């Protein structure tokens, strides 16, 4: 699956889930920046390891999806499509930032960082 298709599929799933899982959850709640920030950091780290935006996005959003599934299983918590949307946005931004900063440079082995000046 190509990267734009993966993003479109994720966005569609979020929209479909959000219509069925509506509850009192503000788009700008205090935990949203944490969802965005953690997913963005994971996106950069995943891109640094994979050098593949689709795989990096999947790795970066997976913890957020698992957290929301776990929340839906515990008493007093619900699956939050808004949290997941912030996770997806953070993962996307992180992967894009990783691609922009790291590009195709390898982190380990023969890379630009290990070349003498």
Protein Blocks (a to p, Z undefined) as FASTA:
>chain_A
ZZklmmmmmmmmmmmmmmmmgccddfkbfklmmmmmmmmmmmmmmmmmnopaklmmmmmm
mmmmmmmmmmmmpghiacdfklmmmmmmmmmmmmmmmmmmnmmacfehjdfklpcZZ
